[in-house]
Amino acid sequence: MGREVVNIRSSDIVAFIGGSSGTLGELAIAYDEGKLIGVLTGTGGISDLVSGILAACQKKTGARVVYVDNPRRLVTELLKIYREEHSLR
């Protein structure tokens, strides 16, 4: 425990695939830190619940969340957003 904060804070992009309680904690950290977040949908676990969880939070943090059901497209989209927008913050 505790390594999640260091890992998330030192990352520019955070991607979620499936997951359970640990993933939920990492999502909360990434969202609160305003990270660029990628969610691979259709993989079960927390990943398929992210949009509902974040909607329930009703908190604006500056995080950008991308939902894609194809791993290659998810990485491509995240890198594009990072290069064009997110890295400028």
Summary of the structure (lengths in Angstrom):
residues: 89
radius of gyration: 12.2
end to end distance: 29.1
largest distance: 33.7
contacts: 250
relative contact order: 0.20
helix: 55%
strand: 17%
